[in-house]
Amino acid sequence: PPIESGKIADQNEEHKTASSYGFTTVAVDESMCEDYGRCCHKMLWPVFHSSAPPAELWLEEKYPEDDDSSHYNEEKLWNSYIGINQQFADVVRDVYKEGDIIWIHTYKLLLLPSMLRLLLPDAAIGFFLHIPFPSTEFYRMLTYREDMLKGMLGSTFIAFQTYNYARHFFSACSRIMGLESNPRGVDFYGHFTHVGILPTGIDPHKFHGMCKAKTVQRRLSELQTEFKGKIVFLGVSSVLAHEGLIQKFLAFEELLNQRPELANRVVLIQICNLSYRSETGLLARLHQLVVRINSRHANIIGKPSGPLYLITRRKYGRKKGSETRTDDTVSDSIVYLDIDRSLDKILPLANSDSFLQSGPNSVMIYSGSGNSPIATTSARTFAETQTPSSLKADSDMELCALLSFADVYISCSIRAGMNITPFQYAACRSAVGGTATLILSEFAGVAHSLGGGALLANPWDTDGLAKQFIQAISLGFEERRQLHININSYVNTHTAARWMRKLVTRLKSAQKELSQQAYLRLIEANEVKTAFEATKSRLLIFDYESVLVAPQSLGDLAAPDLKILALLEALCKDEFNIVVIVSCRPRHVLEEWFVRVKGLVLAAECGAFVRWPGEPDWRPTIVPSFPRTSSFFSSQDQYPSVDPIELQSESSESEVNSLDWHSVILPLFEYYRERTPGSIVEVGETNVAWYYHDADEEHGLWQANNILVSLHDFCSRLPIVILSETKAVRVRIPEVSKAQMLMHILRHLSETKRDPDLILTMSCGEDKSDDDMFTLLEPKDASTRLKNKIVKKQKEKKPHGNKAVTSVGEKKQRQIINEVKETPLPVALPRYLFTCLVGVRMTTARGYVPSIAEAVDLLVKVANCDVHENGEKLSEK
């Protein structure tokens, strides 16, 4: 934990101790440390464990009177979180040496990877999240959700405890930030963050050695004497709601209600680790349950007197009498039993002719014949006097003895990362020659690792969990032995040392792969502007959607606003500029959008048609194979829905080859449009697109994959190219490509004697032919190198990640593009070349601009004018 800089003596002492072990300390301001703790435990911890953060984060409750200006609000807590993460980053930067490995742990330092990436761009940074990563439905509750994702994505390698947590992380990156991912990791602004599944383990040999210690053996002997003839269930948990303690106690009570004869045969010992995170309200409720269960099922003869024991132990605290971080109202190593504060039960005292009556806050002890109490004491004090001496857990040795002794270990976590106590239990039982029997919650991370050797239960199903108690008792020796073998095999194989080695190995491998890749260079506005000022003939080619505006499904929603129109007017006003806007939309849509911009070159349907300024007609860059009138379809009136399976089974190969491709593709797209709310189909002359921008993210993605599978299986014989774009699937004829479009534009410029000195292309990289256009402008040796780079990366992607599925049309397109590339350029290579991607993915482009907003800002600076949001040009310089 951070050291509070205000406590100089403690700081110096801990600094000396840390230095002796080769550690470096981080000193932070005391008030910042306090807010940082609240941010971690009140804001982040609940959400990461699939609960809503407490409402008090949004309430303005004042600090102590000496700081009237401060408030306990969310923004202040978050600023402290940022501050401490930054102080860790500064310290790491100061001690870092080239070749060092940086390994960051858990949710308290989520921002640190990205901070270090800025300070140490080439460092190997690993991040391991010990707790769960929540589903997107919970994660999106956080106000600063994007900041935390960006922080984590600064890592070279991120490891999670289970596949589910990694899946939730991928979903959050996709749903919240719109990032592309594959099973290997996430693309984030030119930096590929690798993701892996590496559950933690323990050192079983350490526990084997501890179990042989005299202290443990003596304690084990005491426990065997104290609980002779009993079946002992054991649980070790923190006092937190997600640990499922209430559910565990209720299930145990249900067991005793159903099988009252077991009250004298079974014992549940629950050890509660107290820390600064402990929920005191929950602890009080647990006390009430313990008393209720024991008062109903107490054994009035001999000791112990009840079947349920709750032991509290401090897990965290400061040394040498310094101020503890634990709630001071809770004492160490206390057993609470036989005290019912809510029912006013009268209970006999074990081995005594006296009896007691418990009230809300006290216990009154009566003699067997008297009507007045002979003593009055607190419930907690009375509990201490009734505690069996062997039930303690205030040291690792005593806990080890309990783990070795218990017949069954039970964990009922509602949500947890990887609780390693079951591993420790299995190791301890092996050391004393016993068998380990586990009852685990289905929702616990450890269930993914030990599920093959454990009894799994839903903690919310009280009756079902009670049945698992009975099942654990009823197991025969051979069944116990086989379960123990399965558990022990995993524990002995997946050790902490193996976990560490694998994490470091994966981190080094990811770092090596990243170091071999050429990172995209950030294109700066000043660099482009300087080149502009040095040239007199410039060709500017921009994708419209995903470069100037955000992509939309409906064309009306993607229409340019006044700011974009004013920017294009400013660029076209410069007589040295040839400005080309490229869109996948039909011709008539572009005509309506840009009618007011004079001098603008329009390229419709991904460059299939180009209209030059002053010309009324469009020029095809290829001969359209299947002319169609473009339109939108929002109903099935024109193209009835057809089941793609029936379409496939009823059509022979000769029939398919003779079909107009529209008549095959449209029924398939309409079939999925009807079954995907929020999706639409757009039909052009050379392409048909199915958009799902307005559909549910995961459902739309799932349906898109289904379309791709159907297209690949059924339509691979058609002369079409299949493209998987962001929230869209597009089918078009193979003759259309941006390389063809570029050659058409360059030929026209050559004919008009306007060879460009500067070419600036800005694309989103959705279309695979973007890379063909980029390489077409490169010198031959450079284009070959870039081609090898992009092909190598594409081979690693899954089918949905490929931008074109191999088909007859794909092969034909590659043949056409290869012929285009073999054709000499009609103009000389420009003096300045900027091939720029908006957003980042693997590409042959020379550089990138991070976002649409920054792309527009770059063009505003290059255009030498300030454009207001309403489209008004404020000034021209």
TORGUZA-145671 format. One record per residue (C-alpha): residue in one letter; x, y, z. Coordinates in steps of 0.1 Angstrom, whole numbers, padded with zeros to 4 digits, always signed. Layout:
# TORGUZA-145671
AXYZ;...
***
This chain:
# TORGUZA-145671
P+0000+0000+0000;P+0011+0036-0005;I+0030+0052+0024;E+0015+0083+0039;S+0040+0111+0035;G+0027+0129+0065;K+0041+0102+0089;I+0078+0108+0085;A+0089+0084+0111;D+0069+0055+0097;Q+0079+0065+0062;N+0116+0064+0070;E+0113+0031+0089;E+0094+0014+0060;H+0117+0029+0034;K+0147+0013+0052;T+0129-0020+0055;A+0119-0019+0018;S+0154-0010+0007;S+0169-0039+0025;Y+0148-0062+0003;G+0155-0043-0028;F+0121-0026-0029;T+0113+0010-0036;T+0086+0029-0017;V+0061+0054-0030;A+0052+0082-0007;V+0018+0100-0011;D+0000+0127+0006;E-0021+0115+0035;S-0054+0131+0024;M-0049+0118-0011;C-0043+0083+0003;E-0076+0084+0022;D-0096+0095-0009;Y-0077+0069-0030;G-0088+0042-0006;R-0124+0053-0008;C-0122+0053-0046;C-0109+0018-0047;H-0132+0002-0021;K-0164+0023-0026;M-0164+0030-0063;L-0144+0003-0081;W-0147-0028-0058;P-0185-0031-0059;V-0188-0026-0096;F-0160-0051-0104;H-0179-0076-0082;S-0211-0069-0101;S-0228-0046-0077;A-0239-0010-0079;P-0216+0015-0062;P-0230+0030-0030;A-0252+0061-0034;E-0231+0082-0009;L-0205+0087-0037;W-0228+0112-0052;L-0237+0129-0019;E-0218+0160-0007;E-0208+0152+0029;K-0182+0176+0042;Y-0148+0167+0054;P-0139+0176+0090;E-0142+0212+0099;D-0106+0221+0091;D-0113+0215+0054;D-0147+0230+0047;S-0139+0234+0010;S-0137+0196+0003;H-0164+0171-0003;Y-0167+0134-0004;N-0178+0134-0040;E-0169+0111-0069;E-0148+0135-0088;K-0125+0142-0058;L-0121+0105-0052;W-0112+0099-0088;N-0087+0128-0089;S-0069+0111-0059;Y-0069+0078-0078;I-0053+0095-0108;G-0028+0113-0086;I-0016+0082-0068;N-0014+0062-0101;Q+0007+0091-0115;Q+0031+0090-0085;F+0036+0053-0090;A+0044+0060-0126;D+0069+0087-0117;V+0087+0064-0093;V+0088+0036-0118;R+0102+0059-0144;D+0130+0070-0121;V+0141+0034-0113;Y+0135+0018-0147;K+0164+0005-0167;E+0162-0007-0203;G+0153-0044-0204;D+0134-0043-0171;I+0100-0060-0169;I+0071-0040-0153;W+0044-0062-0137;I+0014-0043-0124;H-0012-0059-0101;T-0049-0055-0095;Y-0075-0028-0098;K-0059-0002-0076;L-0035+0007-0104;L-0057+0005-0135;L-0043+0038-0150;L-0007+0030-0144;P+0000+0010-0176;S-0010+0039-0199;M+0009+0064-0178;L+0040+0043-0181;R+0035+0038-0218;L+0037+0076-0222;L+0068+0078-0201;L+0085+0045-0213;P+0071+0038-0248;D+0092+0006-0254;A+0089-0009-0219;A+0074-0044-0214;I+0044-0038-0192;G+0023-0066-0178;F-0010-0062-0159;F-0027-0089-0139;L-0063-0084-0126;H-0068-0105-0095;I-0105-0097-0091;P-0133-0103-0116;F-0138-0081-0146;P-0176-0074-0147;S-0200-0077-0175;T-0206-0046-0196;E-0240-0040-0180;F-0222-0034-0147;Y-0190-0019-0159;R-0208+0008-0179;M-0221+0022-0145;L-0187+0037-0138;T-0184+0074-0148;Y-0147+0070-0157;R-0151+0037-0176;E-0133+0047-0207;D-0103+0061-0187;M-0098+0028-0170;L-0100+0008-0202;K-0075+0031-0218;G-0053+0028-0188;M-0053-0010-0190;L-0047-0010-0227;G-0014+0007-0222;S-0001-0028-0212;T+0018-0051-0234;F+0000-0081-0219;I-0031-0083-0197;A-0039-0115-0178;F-0072-0125-0162;Q-0081-0153-0139;T-0108-0169-0161;Y-0120-0168-0197;N-0153-0151-0186;Y-0134-0121-0172;A-0114-0118-0204;R-0146-0120-0225;H-0162-0093-0204;F-0131-0071-0210;F-0133-0077-0248;S-0170-0068-0247;A-0164-0036-0228;C-0137-0025-0253;S-0160-0032-0281;R-0193-0018-0267;I-0178+0012-0248;M-0149+0022-0270;G-0157+0006-0303;L-0123-0012-0305;E-0116-0042-0326;S-0105-0074-0308;N-0097-0110-0315;P-0089-0139-0291;R-0053-0127-0289;G-0060-0092-0278;V-0072-0057-0286;D-0061-0031-0312;F-0057+0003-0295;Y-0043+0032-0315;G-0015+0013-0331;H-0007-0006-0300;F-0018-0042-0298;T-0025-0053-0263;H-0022-0091-0258;V-0047-0107-0235;G-0044-0141-0218;I-0060-0164-0192;L-0036-0172-0163;P-0053-0183-0131;T-0032-0180-0100;G-0019-0209-0078;I-0001-0216-0046;D+0032-0232-0034;P+0019-0265-0022;H+0053-0275-0008;K+0052-0245+0016;F+0020-0259+0032;H+0033-0294+0033;G+0061-0281+0054;M+0039-0260+0076;C+0017-0290+0084;K+0047-0309+0097;A+0056-0281+0122;K+0052-0290+0159;T+0028-0260+0164;V+0004-0272+0137;Q+0006-0309+0149;R-0002-0298+0185;R-0031-0277+0174;L-0043-0304+0151;S-0043-0329+0181;E-0063-0304+0202;L-0089-0300+0174;Q-0092-0338+0170;T-0099-0341+0207;E-0124-0312+0208;F-0144-0324+0178;K-0141-0361+0181;G-0168-0379+0161;K-0179-0347+0143;I-0179-0339+0106;V-0164-0305+0103;F-0172-0280+0076;L-0148-0250+0072;G-0151-0217+0054;V-0126-0188+0053;S-0139-0155+0039;S-0138-0117+0041;V-0168-0100+0057;L-0181-0087+0023;A-0215-0092+0007;H-0202-0109-0024;E-0186-0137-0003;G-0220-0153+0002;L-0218-0157+0040;I-0255-0151+0045;Q-0264-0177+0018;K-0240-0202+0034;F-0255-0198+0069;L-0290-0200+0056;A-0282-0232+0037;F-0266-0247+0069;E-0297-0238+0088;E-0318-0255+0062;L-0297-0286+0065;L-0303-0288+0102;N-0340-0281+0098;Q-0343-0309+0073;R-0320-0333+0092;P-0322-0323+0129;E-0303-0355+0139;L-0272-0340+0122;A-0270-0312+0148;N-0249-0334+0170;R-0228-0347+0141;V-0218-0317+0120;V-0200-0284+0128;L-0196-0254+0106;I-0166-0232+0115;Q-0166-0199+0096;I-0134-0178+0098;C-0140-0142+0089;N-0110-0121+0079;L-0115-0085+0091;S-0100-0057+0072;Y-0107-0020+0063;R-0131-0033+0037;S-0152-0053+0062;E-0189-0045+0062;T-0199-0040+0099;G-0236-0042+0091;L-0231-0076+0075;L-0210-0088+0105;A-0239-0079+0128;R-0263-0098+0106;L-0240-0128+0107;H-0240-0126+0145;Q-0277-0128+0146;L-0278-0158+0123;V-0252-0176+0144;V-0272-0171+0175;R-0305-0181+0158;I-0290-0213+0145;N-0272-0223+0176;S-0302-0214+0199;R-0324-0238+0179;H-0299-0266+0175;A-0278-0263+0206;N-0263-0294+0223;I-0270-0287+0260;I-0248-0315+0272;G-0210-0311+0270;K-0190-0288+0247;P-0192-0274+0222;S-0228-0263+0227;G-0237-0253+0191;P-0231-0265+0155;L-0220-0231+0141;Y-0189-0211+0150;L-0179-0178+0136;I-0142-0168+0142;T-0130-0133+0133;R-0093-0126+0126;R-0075-0095+0115;K-0061-0099+0080;Y-0046-0065+0075;G-0032-0040+0100;R-0002-0019+0109;K+0027-0032+0129;K+0041-0022+0163;G+0010-0006+0177;S+0005+0019+0150;E-0030+0029+0141;T-0049+0000+0127;R-0069+0000+0095;T-0094-0024+0109;D-0127-0014+0125;D-0119-0011+0162;T-0153-0023+0173;V-0143-0058+0163;S-0120-0079+0185;D-0095-0106+0174;S-0102-0143+0175;I-0137-0142+0189;V-0162-0170+0186;Y-0199-0159+0187;L-0223-0186+0198;D-0255-0193+0218;I-0265-0156+0220;D-0298-0147+0205;R-0302-0109+0206;S-0335-0109+0187;L-0356-0137+0201;D-0349-0133+0239;K-0342-0170+0241;I-0334-0186+0275;L-0305-0211+0271;P-0287-0235+0295;L-0250-0229+0300;A-0229-0259+0292;N-0216-0278+0322;S-0235-0255+0346;D-0268-0253+0364;S-0271-0217+0356;F-0289-0202+0326;L-0287-0170+0306;Q-0311-0146+0290;S-0299-0125+0261;G-0311-0090+0253;P-0304-0067+0224;N-0269-0056+0237;S-0262-0077+0268;V-0264-0112+0284;M-0278-0117+0319;I-0267-0149+0338;Y-0291-0164+0364;S-0285-0191+0389;G-0306-0223+0387;S-0329-0212+0416;G-0328-0174+0416;N-0350-0149+0399;S-0324-0121+0398;P-0293-0121+0375;I-0261-0130+0393;A-0241-0112+0366;T-0246-0091+0335;T-0221-0089+0307;S-0219-0079+0270;A-0228-0105+0244;R-0192-0104+0230;T-0176-0109+0264;F-0199-0138+0272;A-0190-0153+0238;E-0153-0152+0247;T-0159-0172+0279;Q-0177-0199+0259;T-0151-0202+0231;P-0133-0235+0228;S-0096-0228+0233;S-0087-0247+0201;L-0107-0225+0179;K-0083-0197+0170;A-0071-0185+0136;D-0049-0155+0146;S-0018-0169+0129;D-0010-0188+0097;M+0000-0219+0117;E-0034-0220+0135;L-0052-0215+0102;C-0031-0242+0087;A-0042-0266+0115;L-0078-0258+0108;L-0074-0264+0071;S-0057-0297+0078;F-0084-0308+0102;A-0116-0299+0083;D-0135-0327+0065;V-0151-0304+0040;Y-0142-0268+0028;I-0171-0247+0015;S-0170-0214-0004;C-0202-0197-0014;S-0189-0166-0032;I-0215-0148-0052;R-0187-0131-0072;A-0150-0136-0067;G-0117-0136-0086;M-0095-0166-0076;N-0098-0175-0039;I-0067-0196-0033;T-0078-0209+0001;P-0094-0240-0015;F-0059-0247-0029;Q-0044-0243+0005;Y-0070-0266+0020;A-0062-0293-0006;A-0025-0290+0001;C-0029-0292+0038;R-0052-0322+0036;S-0027-0340+0014;A+0001-0333+0039;V-0018-0350+0068;G-0029-0379+0046;G-0066-0368+0044;T-0088-0363+0014;A-0101-0328+0003;T-0138-0324-0003;L-0148-0290-0017;I-0182-0273-0021;L-0178-0243-0044;S-0201-0217-0057;E-0207-0218-0094;F-0199-0181-0096;A-0165-0183-0079;G-0134-0180-0101;V-0119-0210-0084;A-0148-0232-0097;H-0133-0228-0132;S-0101-0244-0120;L-0113-0270-0095;G-0147-0277-0108;G-0137-0312-0119;G-0130-0322-0084;A-0155-0302-0064;L-0193-0302-0057;L-0207-0271-0074;A-0237-0252-0061;N-0257-0221-0067;P-0255-0201-0034;W-0289-0185-0041;D-0305-0219-0042;T-0307-0225-0004;D-0323-0260-0007;G-0298-0270-0035;L-0268-0258-0014;A-0282-0277+0016;K-0283-0308-0005;Q-0247-0304-0014;F-0239-0304+0023;I-0256-0337+0026;Q-0239-0350-0006;A-0205-0341+0009;I-0213-0361+0040;S-0226-0390+0021;L-0196-0395-0003;G-0180-0429-0001;F-0143-0433+0004;E-0135-0441-0032;E-0155-0410-0044;R-0137-0388-0020;R-0104-0402-0031;Q-0111-0397-0068;L-0123-0361-0062;H-0091-0355-0041;I-0069-0368-0068;N-0085-0344-0094;I-0081-0314-0071;N-0046-0323-0059;S-0034-0328-0095;Y-0045-0293-0104;V-0030-0277-0073;N+0003-0294-0076;T+0006-0286-0114;H-0008-0251-0115;T+0015-0236-0089;A+0024-0200-0081;A+0058-0205-0096;R+0043-0218-0128;W+0018-0189-0129;M+0047-0165-0126;R+0068-0182-0153;K+0040-0183-0177;L+0030-0147-0172;V+0066-0135-0177;T+0070-0158-0207;R+0038-0145-0223;L+0048-0109-0215;K+0082-0113-0231;S+0067-0130-0262;A+0042-0102-0266;Q+0069-0076-0262;K+0091-0093-0288;E+0062-0094-0313;L+0054-0058-0307;S+0090-0047-0311;Q+0091-0065-0345;Q+0061-0046-0358;A+0064-0011-0374;Y+0043+0012-0353;L+0021+0037-0371;R+0034+0073-0369;L+0011+0100-0357;I+0004+0125-0384;E+0008+0160-0371;A-0011+0190-0385;N+0020+0212-0386;E+0039+0186-0407;V+0011+0185-0432;K+0006+0223-0432;T+0043+0228-0439;A+0041+0205-0469;F+0010+0223-0481;E+0028+0256-0481;A+0057+0242-0501;T+0035+0228-0530;K+0013+0242-0557;S-0007+0211-0568;R-0023+0189-0542;L-0045+0158-0543;L-0067+0153-0512;I-0087+0120-0510;F-0109+0115-0480;D-0133+0088-0470;Y-0165+0105-0459;E-0179+0082-0431;S-0154+0072-0404;V-0131+0101-0414;L-0152+0133-0415;V-0183+0120-0398;A-0193+0090-0376;P-0207+0060-0396;Q-0245+0056-0396;S-0269+0031-0409;L-0294+0055-0424;G-0281+0079-0450;D-0301+0108-0436;L-0283+0105-0403;A-0249+0106-0420;A-0255+0139-0439;P-0228+0165-0434;D-0234+0192-0409;L-0226+0229-0416;K-0191+0226-0401;I-0181+0198-0425;L-0196+0216-0455;A-0178+0249-0445;L-0145+0230-0441;L-0148+0214-0476;E-0157+0247-0491;A-0126+0262-0476;L-0104+0234-0490;C-0120+0236-0525;K-0116+0273-0526;D-0078+0269-0528;E-0071+0266-0565;F-0041+0243-0558;N-0063+0217-0542;I-0082+0188-0558;V-0105+0175-0531;V-0121+0140-0535;I-0148+0126-0512;V-0152+0089-0513;S-0183+0072-0500;C-0201+0038-0502;R-0234+0056-0506;P-0252+0057-0540;R-0247+0086-0564;H-0279+0105-0558;V-0272+0106-0520;L-0238+0123-0526;E-0253+0148-0550;E-0279+0158-0524;W-0253+0161-0496;F-0227+0182-0513;V-0247+0202-0538;R-0235+0235-0521;V-0198+0227-0523;K-0183+0240-0555;G-0152+0223-0570;L-0156+0190-0550;V-0149+0157-0567;L-0174+0130-0557;A-0167+0092-0557;A-0198+0071-0551;E-0202+0034-0542;C-0166+0029-0529;G-0151+0047-0560;A-0172+0029-0587;F-0184+0062-0600;V-0166+0096-0601;R-0181+0130-0609;W-0158+0159-0617;P-0166+0195-0610;G-0186+0212-0638;E-0196+0179-0654;P-0232+0168-0651;D-0226+0131-0656;W-0208+0105-0635;R-0178+0086-0650;P-0176+0049-0641;T-0142+0038-0630;I-0152+0003-0642;V-0180-0010-0664;P-0209-0018-0640;S-0217-0055-0643;F-0252-0053-0629;P-0269-0019-0630;R-0295-0012-0605;T-0315+0018-0593;S-0303+0024-0557;S-0328+0026-0529;F-0335+0017-0493;F-0356-0012-0483;S-0373-0012-0449;S-0400-0037-0458;Q-0403-0070-0476;D-0427-0057-0503;Q-0402-0058-0532;Y-0379-0087-0520;P-0398-0114-0500;S-0380-0131-0472;V-0364-0164-0481;D-0348-0189-0457;P-0311-0191-0467;I-0310-0228-0459;E-0339-0234-0483;L-0322-0211-0508;Q-0290-0232-0505;S-0307-0266-0507;E-0330-0258-0536;S-0305-0241-0559;S-0281-0261-0580;E-0247-0248-0589;S-0258-0241-0625;E-0288-0221-0612;V-0266-0201-0589;N-0242-0192-0616;S-0270-0180-0638;L-0286-0159-0612;D-0284-0121-0610;W-0263-0117-0578;H-0288-0092-0565;S-0316-0118-0566;V-0295-0141-0544;I-0281-0116-0519;L-0312-0095-0513;P-0334-0123-0499;L-0306-0133-0476;F-0300-0098-0463;E-0337-0093-0459;Y-0340-0125-0439;Y-0315-0112-0414;R-0329-0077-0414;E-0363-0090-0403;R-0347-0110-0374;T-0324-0082-0362;P-0342-0052-0348;G-0324-0019-0357;S-0308-0033-0389;I-0314-0020-0424;V-0305-0030-0460;E-0291-0005-0485;V-0290-0014-0522;G-0267+0003-0547;E-0258-0003-0583;T-0225-0022-0575;N-0230-0032-0539;V-0255-0042-0513;A-0250-0035-0475;W-0266-0048-0443;Y-0261-0022-0415;Y-0266-0029-0378;H-0255+0003-0362;D-0288+0007-0343;A-0291-0030-0333;D-0280-0045-0300;E-0242-0048-0301;E-0238-0084-0294;H-0269-0096-0312;G-0259-0076-0343;L-0224-0090-0342;W-0238-0125-0339;Q-0261-0120-0368;A-0233-0105-0389;N-0212-0136-0383;N-0242-0157-0394;I-0245-0137-0426;L-0208-0142-0433;V-0211-0179-0428;S-0241-0181-0451;L-0223-0160-0477;H-0192-0180-0476;D-0209-0213-0477;F-0235-0205-0504;C-0223-0175-0524;S-0186-0183-0528;R-0193-0193-0564;L-0208-0159-0573;P-0186-0132-0588;I-0189-0110-0556;V-0166-0097-0529;I-0178-0101-0493;L-0166-0074-0468;S-0170-0074-0431;E-0170-0038-0419;T-0177-0021-0385;K-0214-0028-0379;A-0220-0037-0415;V-0217-0065-0440;R-0212-0055-0476;V-0213-0074-0509;R-0201-0058-0541;I-0188-0067-0576;P-0150-0075-0578;E-0143-0047-0604;V-0148-0020-0577;S-0117-0010-0557;K-0101+0022-0545;A-0070+0013-0564;Q-0090+0014-0596;M-0105+0047-0585;L-0071+0062-0578;M-0058+0052-0612;H-0088+0068-0628;I-0082+0101-0609;L-0045+0101-0616;R-0051+0095-0654;H-0075+0125-0654;L-0050+0147-0637;S-0023+0136-0661;E-0046+0145-0691;T-0053+0179-0676;K-0016+0186-0668;R-0021+0187-0630;D+0004+0163-0617;P+0002+0165-0579;D+0033+0175-0558;L+0014+0163-0526;I-0011+0135-0521;L-0030+0132-0488;T-0053+0103-0484;M-0074+0098-0452;S-0092+0065-0449;C-0107+0044-0421;G-0092+0011-0433;E-0126-0006-0434;D-0122-0015-0471;K-0094-0040-0479;S-0087-0020-0511;D-0076+0009-0489;D-0043-0009-0485;D-0041-0015-0523;M-0045+0023-0528;F-0018+0030-0502;T+0007+0006-0517;L-0001+0019-0552;L+0014+0052-0542;E+0045+0037-0526;P+0079+0030-0543;K+0080-0007-0554;D+0104-0018-0527;A+0085-0001-0499;S+0051-0014-0511;T+0064-0050-0511;R+0076-0045-0475;L+0043-0031-0464;K+0024-0058-0481;N+0043-0085-0463;K+0036-0068-0430;I-0002-0066-0435;V-0006-0101-0450;K+0013-0116-0420;K-0010-0099-0396;Q-0042-0108-0414;K-0033-0145-0414;E-0036-0144-0376;K-0072-0132-0376;K-0104-0152-0374;P-0129-0153-0404;H-0149-0124-0391;G-0118-0103-0387;N-0108-0107-0424;K-0119-0079-0446;A-0128-0102-0475;V-0137-0138-0475;T-0121-0159-0502;S-0145-0165-0531;V-0146-0165-0569;G-0152-0127-0567;E-0122-0123-0544;K-0099-0141-0567;K-0111-0121-0596;Q-0106-0088-0577;R-0070-0098-0567;Q-0063-0105-0604;I-0077-0071-0614;I-0058-0052-0587;N-0025-0070-0595;E-0030-0059-0631;V-0036-0023-0619;K-0004-0024-0598;E+0016-0037-0627;T+0004-0006-0647;P+0028+0023-0644;L+0014+0053-0627;P+0002+0080-0651;V+0019+0107-0630;A+0052+0108-0612;L+0053+0100-0575;P+0046+0131-0554;R+0072+0150-0535;Y+0051+0147-0503;L+0030+0117-0496;F+0007+0112-0466;T-0013+0080-0465;C-0032+0083-0432;L-0056+0061-0413;V-0082+0075-0390;G-0082+0052-0360;V-0057+0024-0359;R-0055-0011-0373;M-0029-0031-0391;T-0024-0013-0424;T+0001-0003-0451;A-0006+0034-0444;R+0023+0056-0433;G+0006+0071-0403;Y-0026+0077-0384;V-0048+0102-0367;P-0065+0089-0335;S-0101+0099-0341;I-0126+0116-0364;A-0125+0148-0343;E-0087+0150-0346;A-0089+0143-0383;V-0113+0172-0388;D-0091+0195-0366;L-0061+0186-0387;L-0079+0196-0419;V-0092+0228-0403;K-0056+0238-0396;V-0044+0228-0430;A-0072+0247-0447;N-0059+0279-0429;C-0093+0288-0415;D-0113+0286-0383;V-0147+0269-0387;H-0174+0274-0361;E-0197+0245-0351;N-0225+0262-0371;G-0204+0261-0402;E-0195+0298-0402;K-0159+0305-0412;L-0147+0327-0384;S-0115+0338-0401;E-0092+0330-0430;K-0055+0335-0425;
***
